Amino acid sequence: MAGYCLEDLSLGQSAERTHVVTEADITAFAEVSGDFNPVHMDEAFAATTPFKGRIAHGMLSAAYISALIAGALPGAGSIYLSQSLRFRRPVRIGDAVTTKVTVSEIDERRARVTLTTECLVGETVVLEGEALVMAPRRGG
């Protein structure tokens, strides 16, 4: 896995990835999390809700943020310390979710990095928040 050390990070630096949500993703997330809420799993039930159909778990989109932090920015060796989340819109099967993280603050003394985090479907923000991570220092 690639990644950046604290010394390599700069304000405004960002990374992004896109993933198309599938039926298999929702089923696997339900299996791992134990969240079988019928709004995620049962089309007939979900059709009776304000969403008018099945939606993906909100925490599935949040997991895409975790994966981007671990895999790209800061990357390998980073430690997730906290995350705020605001779910703005539903995500549905077939949606291409683009996850973005952007460095908004660097605390060199404590090796902490604040990232703005968001997930979008097209131009629509479906999830937004802020993450605090510990970035590895060069040379340990």
N, C-alpha and C positions, 0 to 999 in steps of 0.2 A: 504494500500500500504506500502510496505517495503522500506527502504532506508538507506542511510548512512549520518551521520553528518560529517561536515568538519574534525573533530578530528579523524574520523575513516578511512579517505581516505589515500592512499599511492601511490607514484609514481609507475606506471606499473600496478596498479589495473585495471581490465577490466571486461566487461560484454558483452554478446552476445545473440542474439536471431535469429531464422530463421523463415521466413514466405514465403509460396508459393503464388506467385501472381496469382490471379484468374481474370476471366472476370468480376465478381461481384466487385472486388476491384477497377478495372479501371473505371467501370461505376459509382460506388459510389463516387470515387475521382472526376470524371468529374462533377457529380451533386453538390458536396459540393464546389468545386473550381470554377465551371463555365468554365473550360478548356475543350472544346469539339473539340480540334484540331483533324482533321481526321487522323493524323498519330497514334493517340491513339484509335480512335473509328471506323474507316472504313478500313477494310482489303483490299478492292480493291484499295482505294487511297494509303494506306500505302505500298502496293506492288510496286507502281511506284516510291517510294522514295529510297534513298541509303540504308535504313534499310531492304528493300525487305519484309516488313510485319509490322504488328502493334507492337508498343512498349508501355510500361507503361510510365506514366508521370514521369519525373525525380524527381519531388517534392513528388511523392508517396514514393520513396525510402528515400528521406530526412525526410519524416514524420515518417518512421521507426526509424530513429535516435532520433527524438524528443520523441517518445514513450519509447525508451530504456533509455534515460536520465531520463524521468519522472518516469518510472516504476522500474528502477533497479540501475542506477549509475549516479549521486548520489541518485536519487529516489525521493520519496515524499518530497515536500517542496522545491525542487530545482527550481531555476529561470533561464530560458534560456535567456542569454544576447546577444549572437551573434553566427553566424555560417557561415563559409566559405564552399563553395561546388565546387567540380570539377567533372563534369559528364564525366566518362571515356568510358563507353560502355553502349549499350542499355539493358534494362530489358524487357523480354517478358512474356506473359501469360504462366504459368507453371514453370517459373524459381523459384528456392528456393533461396531467398535473405537472406544472413546471415549478420546481422548488428552487428558491433563491436564498442565499445567505450573504450578508454584506457586513464587513468589519465596520463598526460604528464607534468603538472605543477600545483603547489598548492601555492596560495597566501594567507597565513593564516591571515594576517592583514586585507585584504579586503574580506575574505571568498569567494574567486574566485578560480575556478578550470578550467584548460584548459584540454580538452579532444581531442585526435585524434579520428576521426570518419571515418568509412568506411563501405561500403556495398559491398559484394562479391557474385558472382554467381559461385559456385565451387571455383576455385582458382583465378578467374578473378576479379580484383577490378573494380566495375562499378561506384562507387561514392567514393570520398575521401574528407576530409576536416578537419576542426578544430572547436570545439565549446568552448565557454566560458560560464560557468554557475556560479551562486551564490549558494553555498551549505549551508544548514541550520547548525547553530552551536548547539551543545549539550546544552540543557537548554534554548534555545531561543536566 
